[in-house]
């Protein structure tokens, strides 16, 4: 079994792979992030790449995905139990075991969290996708390691102790932003005329109306004095609704959704910044 190391220098790495994750952003565009701010606020948490990179002294984190938020809370408060559960999943991993676990609907928080981590690490391309009934339906992938060399749940727990973690809509979270806070917003990339423009994070699509609602909530936070940064699709409809918001910077990334690496082409996104 792979040994779990406890090197605090790598504890800021995300523990999840997530479609639309921002490891590439913090690696290549770190200079865009503010050096001084009060509370860090992130309403679309996902894998938390920016949060873990910045390691803020105080944070408010949220997402509408209840299983995701449960996982964060368990790591925050019971990281040792996660490690023990992952050891069991690692030992038992097989195709049959994967589909057995995928079909389960656990009730206890530790079981919800360990199941989500197990599926995330062994499913196809680490995609989180559910069907119309809200059931996770991603097939098994090629990866077999449930425990990774980079795992450092003890340090992740320490970082998360500084955070308030909420299972709520982005508007509620953004309403908490005050003067001097830093808000990082990374919604599903839906654009006008294309409500299916990106991966379904949950059974409810992030619609164009949600994009408008998000822009308004970000504008309200900006007007209260918060520093706001929005990642979004490099599409004319996004440029249009944020044209009066602040600076729009086009950034480059490689697509990681395609099944084979030769189909993962360089693409662009936008960073929309209030200052």
C-alpha positions as CSV (number, residue, x, y, z in Angstrom):
1,X,0.0,0.0,0.0
2,X,1.2,3.5,-0.8
3,X,2.5,5.2,2.3
4,X,0.7,8.4,3.5
5,X,3.3,11.1,4.0
6,X,3.0,14.0,6.3
7,X,5.1,16.6,4.7
8,X,3.5,20.0,5.4
9,X,5.2,21.6,2.4
10,X,2.7,19.8,0.1
11,X,-0.3,20.1,2.3
12,X,-1.7,22.9,0.2
13,X,-2.4,20.6,-2.8
14,X,-6.1,19.9,-3.4
15,X,-7.3,16.4,-2.4
16,X,-9.8,16.2,-5.2
17,X,-9.5,16.2,-9.0
18,X,-12.4,18.4,-10.4
19,X,-13.6,19.3,-13.9
20,X,-12.7,23.0,-14.2
21,X,-10.2,22.8,-11.4
22,X,-7.8,25.7,-11.1
23,X,-4.4,24.1,-10.3
24,X,-3.1,25.5,-13.7
25,X,-4.4,29.0,-12.7
26,X,-2.5,29.3,-9.4
27,X,0.6,27.8,-11.0
28,X,0.7,30.1,-14.0
29,X,-1.2,33.3,-13.0
30,X,-0.4,33.7,-9.3
31,X,0.4,37.4,-9.7
32,X,-3.2,38.2,-10.3
33,X,-4.2,37.2,-6.8
34,X,-4.2,39.9,-4.1
35,X,-1.5,39.7,-1.4
36,X,-3.5,41.5,1.3
37,X,-7.2,41.0,2.1
38,X,-9.4,40.2,5.1
39,X,-11.7,37.1,4.6
40,X,-11.3,34.8,1.6
41,X,-14.7,33.9,0.1
42,X,-15.3,31.2,-2.5
43,X,-18.9,30.2,-3.4
44,X,-18.1,27.5,-6.0
45,X,-15.6,25.4,-4.0
46,X,-15.0,22.4,-6.2
47,X,-11.5,21.1,-5.5
48,X,-10.5,24.4,-3.8
49,X,-7.3,24.9,-5.7
50,X,-7.2,28.6,-5.1
51,X,-8.2,28.3,-1.5
52,X,-5.5,25.8,-0.7
53,X,-2.9,27.7,-2.6
54,X,-3.6,31.0,-0.8
55,X,-4.1,29.3,2.7
56,X,-6.0,32.2,4.1
57,X,-6.2,33.0,7.8
58,X,-10.0,33.3,7.6
59,X,-12.3,31.9,4.9
60,X,-16.0,31.3,3.9
61,X,-16.3,28.4,1.5
62,X,-19.5,27.0,0.0
63,X,-21.0,24.9,-2.8
64,X,-24.5,23.5,-3.6
65,X,-23.1,20.0,-3.9
66,X,-23.9,18.5,-0.5
67,X,-21.7,15.5,-0.8
68,X,-18.7,17.7,-1.6
69,X,-19.4,20.0,1.4
70,X,-19.8,16.9,3.7
71,X,-16.4,15.7,2.5
72,X,-14.7,19.0,3.3
73,X,-16.3,19.1,6.8
74,X,-15.2,15.5,7.5
75,X,-11.6,16.3,6.5
76,X,-11.8,19.5,8.6
77,X,-13.0,17.6,11.8
78,X,-12.2,13.9,11.4
79,X,-9.3,13.5,9.0
80,X,-8.0,10.3,10.7
81,X,-11.3,8.5,10.0
82,X,-11.0,9.4,6.3
83,X,-7.5,7.9,6.1
84,X,-8.8,4.6,7.7
85,X,-11.7,4.4,5.3
86,X,-9.5,5.1,2.3
87,X,-7.2,2.2,3.3
88,X,-10.2,-0.1,3.2
89,X,-11.3,1.2,-0.2
90,X,-7.7,0.9,-1.5
91,X,-7.5,-2.8,-0.4
92,X,-10.8,-3.7,-1.9
93,X,-10.7,-1.8,-5.1
94,X,-11.8,-3.7,-8.2
95,X,-14.4,-3.2,-11.0
96,X,-17.0,-5.1,-9.0
97,X,-16.2,-3.2,-5.8
98,X,-16.3,0.2,-7.6
99,X,-19.8,-0.3,-9.0
100,X,-21.0,-1.7,-5.6
101,X,-19.8,1.5,-3.8
102,X,-21.1,3.7,-6.6
103,X,-24.6,2.3,-6.1
104,X,-24.6,2.9,-2.4
105,X,-26.4,5.8,-0.7
106,X,-24.6,6.2,2.6
107,X,-26.1,8.2,5.5
108,X,-23.2,8.7,7.9
109,X,-21.0,11.7,7.0
110,X,-17.8,9.7,7.1
111,X,-19.2,7.1,4.7
112,X,-20.4,9.9,2.4
113,X,-17.0,11.5,2.4
114,X,-14.9,8.4,1.9
115,X,-17.2,7.2,-0.9
116,X,-16.9,10.5,-2.7
117,X,-13.1,10.5,-2.4
118,X,-12.9,6.9,-3.5
119,X,-15.1,7.5,-6.6
120,X,-13.3,10.7,-7.4
121,X,-10.0,8.9,-7.5
122,X,-11.0,5.8,-9.4
123,X,-13.8,7.0,-11.8
124,X,-13.2,8.0,-15.4
125,X,-11.3,11.3,-15.6
126,X,-12.3,12.3,-12.1
127,X,-15.5,13.7,-13.5
128,X,-18.4,14.5,-11.1
129,X,-21.6,13.8,-13.0
130,X,-25.1,12.7,-11.9
131,X,-28.2,11.6,-13.7
132,X,-31.6,13.2,-13.7
133,X,-32.3,11.5,-10.3
134,X,-29.1,12.9,-8.8
135,X,-27.3,9.6,-8.8
136,X,-23.6,9.6,-9.6
137,X,-23.2,7.7,-12.9
138,X,-19.5,8.0,-14.0
139,X,-18.0,4.7,-15.1
140,X,-14.8,3.3,-13.6
141,X,-11.5,4.7,-14.8
142,X,-8.0,3.4,-15.2
143,X,-6.5,4.6,-12.0
144,X,-6.2,2.1,-9.1
145,X,-4.5,4.2,-6.3
146,X,-7.0,5.3,-3.7
147,X,-4.3,6.6,-1.5
148,X,-1.9,9.0,-3.1
149,X,1.7,10.0,-2.3
150,X,0.6,13.7,-2.0
151,X,-2.1,12.9,0.6
152,X,-1.6,15.0,3.7
153,X,-5.0,15.1,5.3
154,X,-3.7,16.2,8.7
155,X,-2.3,19.4,7.1
156,X,-5.5,19.9,5.0
157,X,-7.5,19.7,8.2
158,X,-5.3,22.3,9.8
159,X,-5.9,24.7,6.8
160,X,-9.6,24.0,6.8
161,X,-9.9,24.9,10.6
162,X,-9.7,28.5,9.5
163,X,-12.8,28.1,7.2
164,X,-16.6,28.3,7.7
165,X,-17.9,25.7,5.3
166,X,-21.5,26.0,3.9
167,X,-23.8,24.0,1.7
168,X,-25.7,26.9,0.1
169,X,-26.3,28.9,-3.0
170,X,-23.7,31.3,-4.3
171,X,-25.9,34.4,-3.7
172,X,-26.1,33.7,0.1
173,X,-22.3,33.3,0.3
174,X,-21.6,36.4,-1.8
175,X,-23.9,38.5,0.4
176,X,-21.4,37.9,3.3
177,X,-18.6,39.8,1.4
178,X,-17.5,43.0,3.1
179,X,-15.0,45.7,2.4
180,X,-11.5,44.3,2.1
181,X,-12.5,40.7,1.6
182,X,-11.3,38.8,-1.4
183,X,-14.0,36.9,-3.4
184,X,-12.9,34.3,-5.9
185,X,-15.8,33.0,-8.1
186,X,-15.5,30.0,-10.4
187,X,-18.9,29.0,-11.6
188,X,-19.8,26.3,-14.2
189,X,-19.1,27.8,-17.6
190,X,-22.6,28.3,-19.1
191,X,-22.8,30.9,-21.8
192,X,-25.8,32.5,-23.5
193,X,-27.6,30.2,-26.0
194,X,-25.7,27.2,-24.6
195,X,-27.1,26.1,-21.3
196,X,-25.1,22.8,-21.6
197,X,-21.8,24.6,-22.2
198,X,-19.8,22.7,-19.6
199,X,-19.9,19.7,-17.2
200,X,-23.0,19.2,-15.1
201,X,-21.8,19.6,-11.5
202,X,-25.2,18.5,-10.2
203,X,-28.7,17.7,-11.4
204,X,-29.6,21.4,-11.8
205,X,-27.9,23.1,-14.7
206,X,-26.3,26.4,-14.1
207,X,-28.4,28.4,-16.5
208,X,-27.8,31.7,-18.2
209,X,-30.2,33.3,-15.7
210,X,-27.9,32.1,-13.0
211,X,-25.0,33.8,-14.8
212,X,-26.9,37.1,-14.7
213,X,-27.7,36.5,-11.1
214,X,-24.1,35.8,-10.3
215,X,-22.9,39.0,-12.1
216,X,-25.3,41.0,-10.1
217,X,-24.2,39.4,-6.8
218,X,-20.6,40.0,-7.7
219,X,-21.4,43.6,-8.5
220,X,-23.1,44.1,-5.2
221,X,-20.0,42.6,-3.4
222,X,-17.7,44.9,-5.4
223,X,-19.8,47.9,-4.5
224,X,-19.5,47.0,-0.8
225,X,-15.7,47.2,-1.2
226,X,-14.8,43.5,-1.7
227,X,-12.0,42.5,-4.1
228,X,-13.7,40.3,-6.6
229,X,-12.2,37.9,-9.2
230,X,-14.3,35.8,-11.5
231,X,-13.1,32.9,-13.7
232,X,-15.4,32.3,-16.6
233,X,-15.7,31.2,-20.3
234,X,-14.0,33.3,-22.9
235,X,-17.2,34.0,-24.8
236,X,-18.7,37.2,-26.1
237,X,-21.8,36.8,-23.9
238,X,-19.6,36.7,-20.8
239,X,-17.5,39.7,-22.0
240,X,-20.8,41.6,-22.6
241,X,-22.4,41.2,-19.2
242,X,-19.1,42.0,-17.4
243,X,-18.1,44.9,-19.6
244,X,-18.7,47.5,-16.9
245,X,-17.4,45.4,-14.0
246,X,-13.7,45.8,-14.2
247,X,-10.6,44.5,-16.0
248,X,-11.0,41.4,-18.2
249,X,-7.9,39.3,-18.7
250,X,-7.7,36.4,-21.2
251,X,-5.7,33.5,-19.8
252,X,-4.6,30.2,-21.5
253,X,-5.1,26.7,-20.3
254,X,-5.1,23.1,-21.7
255,X,-8.4,21.3,-21.8
256,X,-8.4,18.3,-19.5
257,X,-11.8,16.9,-20.2
258,X,-11.0,14.9,-23.4
259,X,-10.5,11.2,-22.9
260,X,-7.1,11.1,-24.7
261,X,-4.2,13.6,-24.2
262,X,-3.8,14.2,-27.9
263,X,-7.3,15.7,-28.0
264,X,-6.7,18.1,-25.1
265,X,-6.1,21.4,-26.9
266,X,-5.1,24.8,-25.5
267,X,-8.0,27.0,-24.9
268,X,-8.8,30.3,-23.3
269,X,-10.8,31.5,-20.3
270,X,-11.2,35.0,-18.8
271,X,-10.3,36.4,-15.4
272,X,-12.7,39.3,-14.6
273,X,-11.3,41.5,-11.8
274,X,-12.8,44.4,-9.9
275,X,-9.5,46.1,-9.4
